[in-house]
Amino acid sequence: MPIDAEFLSMLVCVEAKKPLVYVPAQDDEPEALFCPDSNLRYAFDEGGFPVMLIDDAVRVDDAEAARLMARAEQ
């Protein structure tokens, strides 16, 4: 389910304090929020809410970051 644009505009990366990019679900990959500045990917919980805890975020490598950004731009 896409995230509301107004809600997304209020969220920032916990580490970088920069805006996040919504990455929609695709095939068997779940939706996520991604910070291009820190390369942190934030997951959504089962209720559809983003988990904005740095300990639960995943830092991705540059290749995965590029893939996430490509998914976000589709």
C-alpha positions as CSV (number, residue, x, y, z in Angstrom):
1,M,0.0,0.0,0.0
2,P,1.6,3.3,-1.0
3,I,2.4,5.7,1.8
4,D,0.6,9.0,2.0
5,A,2.8,11.8,0.6
6,E,2.0,14.2,3.4
7,F,3.0,11.6,6.0
8,L,6.2,10.7,4.1
9,S,7.2,14.4,4.0
10,M,7.2,14.4,7.8
11,L,9.6,11.4,8.1
12,V,13.3,11.7,8.1
13,C,16.2,9.3,8.4
14,V,17.0,8.7,12.1
15,E,20.7,8.9,11.4
16,A,21.1,11.4,8.5
17,K,18.1,13.6,9.4
18,K,17.3,13.7,5.6
19,P,14.1,13.0,3.7
20,L,13.2,9.4,2.9
21,V,12.3,7.8,-0.4
22,Y,9.3,5.4,-0.6
23,V,10.2,2.1,-2.3
24,P,7.0,0.2,-3.3
25,A,6.6,-3.5,-2.9
26,Q,7.7,-5.5,-6.0
27,D,7.3,-9.2,-6.7
28,D,8.3,-10.8,-3.3
29,E,10.1,-7.8,-2.0
30,P,8.2,-5.7,0.6
31,E,7.8,-2.0,0.6
32,A,10.4,0.1,2.4
33,L,11.6,3.6,3.1
34,F,15.1,4.4,2.0
35,C,17.6,7.1,2.9
36,P,20.0,7.8,0.0
37,D,22.3,9.8,2.3
38,S,22.9,7.1,4.9
39,N,22.0,4.0,2.7
40,L,19.6,2.9,5.5
41,R,16.5,0.9,4.5
42,Y,13.6,1.0,7.0
43,A,11.0,-1.8,6.9
44,F,7.2,-1.6,7.5
45,D,5.6,-3.6,10.3
46,E,2.7,-6.0,9.8
47,G,0.3,-3.2,10.3
48,G,1.8,-1.1,7.5
49,F,3.6,1.4,9.7
50,P,7.3,2.2,9.1
51,V,9.7,1.0,11.8
52,M,11.8,4.1,12.4
53,L,14.3,2.6,14.8
54,I,18.0,2.7,13.8
55,D,18.6,-0.7,15.4
56,D,16.0,-2.2,13.1
57,A,17.2,-0.4,9.9
58,V,19.4,-2.2,7.4
59,R,22.4,-0.4,5.9
60,V,22.7,-1.5,2.2
61,D,25.7,-1.4,-0.1
62,D,25.9,0.9,-3.1
63,A,24.5,-1.7,-5.6
64,E,21.4,-2.4,-3.4
65,A,21.0,1.4,-2.9
66,A,20.9,1.9,-6.7
67,R,18.4,-1.0,-7.0
68,L,16.1,0.5,-4.4
69,M,16.3,4.0,-6.0
70,A,15.4,2.4,-9.4
71,R,12.4,0.7,-7.8
72,A,11.3,4.0,-6.1
73,E,11.4,5.8,-9.5
74,Q,9.1,3.3,-11.3
